[in-house]
Amino acid sequence: MVTLCKPAVSVPEHVITMEETLDLARKHHAGHPQLPLALRLIGNTGVAKRHIVQPIEKTLEHPGFQERNELYEAEAKARVPAVVEEALAHAGLRAADIDMIVYVSCTGFMMPSLTAWMINSMGFPSYTRQMPIAQLGCAAGGAAINRAHDFCTAYPDANVLIVACEFCSLCYQPTDLGVGSLLSNGLFGDAVAAAVVRGRGGTGIALERNHSHLVPHTEDWIAYSVRETGFHFLLDKRVPTTMEPLAPALREAAGAHGWDAGELDFYIIHAGGPRILDDLGRFLEVPPDAFRFSRATLTEYGNIASAVVLDAVRRLFDEGGAPEGARGILAGFGPGITAEMCLGRWTTAAHPVEPPLGARRIVGHSPRFQPARSKA
């Protein structure tokens, strides 16, 4: 049984409220012909506040792509370790018990990935697999869970650490004045999240099936234009309509498992915006309260990209979890337009007895797992 354990989530100390966001938009874009529309769209997001890695005065500056990316790396190294340690504690594991790290982020770039630094600095074995995912945007949180599920299904004794590190504020572009860009300036926030997927044992969501779905010919609906000044976020006005083609994909995923997507016990849905949640609820015929975890993330943190689904799972845990065997779906949406979905049941199974030394074989060279020597 492959189990997604309780995530750990951390947001930066600097806060910007909705009122401050609207005031800044009025101040910096007073002559913009579509300012009233942008203000209305930002106000309709339902985002009460967002957390950012720098004070807003520094965020509004643009020192250049190099300096921003250096700040991304420094902030990631400063903030990720504590979140990872908390996630490991939730799962009852140590760094030495992790067989693969899936690191997801779309707001900065490092090569080698932060996974290499983590292995060298945080006690992970040198043979730990590394899977950085950089180009799935907000869908990457769901993709990380699915790839961890795949790995633990292939190697049932394995444990996978997922880390989502998103500093969306470092992608602010003061010269981007399209309505979609102005809206994104009031929607996205910063966060670091981590969770462990255990191949055996653990309390949380026992993952049973995962799916991916790409809406054809929508590659340019959500995209980055990579320029000298960094990542420029492109958001098409058709994005809010994506639940019409994606809701059937969720129904199909659930139906392939013998479940009805409209009659599940819990829903972990990427909070891209209120209309996404409203439309999906309407298409699946579920009450608004079904998406309460996602709505809470959106209200308190904004859209924190790939970290949204992990924060929504954390809120499920904080509510007390669900009854044993309760059925649920998790879905992340992002560029492509891509949906990453998985189905699972709530489990409160106790951690099993660890296998004897030499029994826990994953694949490849693992010095800590040596077969017992024959006495012959």
Disulfide bonds with the S-S distance in Angstrom:
none
